[in-house]
Amino acid sequence: MDARKSFDILVVGHFARDEIVVDGVSTHALGGAVFYGGIALSRLGMRVAAVTRLHPRDFPRLDDFKKAGVWVKAVEAAETSGIENTYQSANMERRVCKPLGFAGAFTKENMPDVDAQLILIAPIIAGEVDLDLLRHLATRAPVALDVQGFVRVSEGDSLVFKEWPDIREGLSHVTYLKVDQAEAELLTGETDPSKALPLLADMGASEIVMTQSSGVTVWGPDGIVSAPFTSRTLVGRTGRGDTCFSSYVAMRLTESSTRATQIAGAVTSLKQEKPGPWSGTWEDIEEAMRRKC
């Protein structure tokens, strides 16, 4: 770059070549939290930069970022990450995940020399970002972190959930934390969000965003607030949490926690109705916010 660039949000995570299997029928799809989240952020009007790792043969696949107005730094890796997500159409809420590739760990040297108001760490598998890099990024800007990148571990042909041994140290560097219901239970032992979220907050993060099949619940400055998902179909289920979290943290740059939660719920509801990153408008958001469950 000729000069240092400034963005609202820098997103860090692996781009992925995924397979979506529904009732035994497989389709290929682009994916990764950086993909779903980065494009949604741009559609919300954010100035977005992304840094990702993938095999050079897949660099042309990043054109979707560029078309969406996302500035991208691509780092060469031995292979591109990927996950096989298997669903039954009768219950698109439950999936079986299998690793298809892993693009390796990010380093400090991989991080672009840009300014950002917020850094969104959006890994899909443990090992992309380590505690040392998390510490470093937290010195540059407030951090939003999806905990799946520290608890979803690749073991052979499976992705399994394990506790994060350094969670208190890690969350001391995090402003916004994203978990789903299963991750919250793993980390706290509680199934009730009203009990799990305060325990996670006690570990260090200032605000907690928790996604469930029914909607999003947030622990923040407005207390515990929630918004429903009102999707008419779940054909775009993959990428739900990435879309929800990125929408929330984007809105928190200017909006209250309550308003950010409402907008994130609406954007996510729309995203689940169509495969791929959310590509709607603010008019769509306002209409979705008026829906009844």
Sequence and secondary structure as in RCSB ss.txt:
>XXXX:A:sequence
MDARKSFDILVVGHFARDEIVVDGVSTHALGGAVFYGGIALSRLGMRVAAVTRLHPRDFPRLDDFKKAGVWVKAV
EAAETSGIENTYQSANMERRVCKPLGFAGAFTKENMPDVDAQLILIAPIIAGEVDLDLLRHLATRAPVALDVQGF
VRVSEGDSLVFKEWPDIREGLSHVTYLKVDQAEAELLTGETDPSKALPLLADMGASEIVMTQSSGVTVWGPDGIV
SAPFTSRTLVGRTGRGDTCFSSYVAMRLTESSTRATQIAGAVTSLKQEKPGPWSGTWEDIEEAMRRKC
>XXXX:A:secstr
  S EEEEEEEE   EEEEEEETTEEEEEEE HHHHHHHHHHHTT  EEEEEEE GGGGGGGHHHHHTT EEEEE
E SS BEEEEEEETTEEEEEEEEEEE      GGGS SEEEEEEEE  SSTTSS HHHHHHHHTTS EEEETHHH
HEEEETTEEEE   TTHHHHHTT SEEEEEHHHHHHHHS  SHHHHHHHHHHTT SEEEEE SSEEEEEETTEEE
EEE   S  TT TTHHHHHHHHHHHHTTTS HHHHHHHHHHHHHHHTTSSSS    HHHHHHHHT   
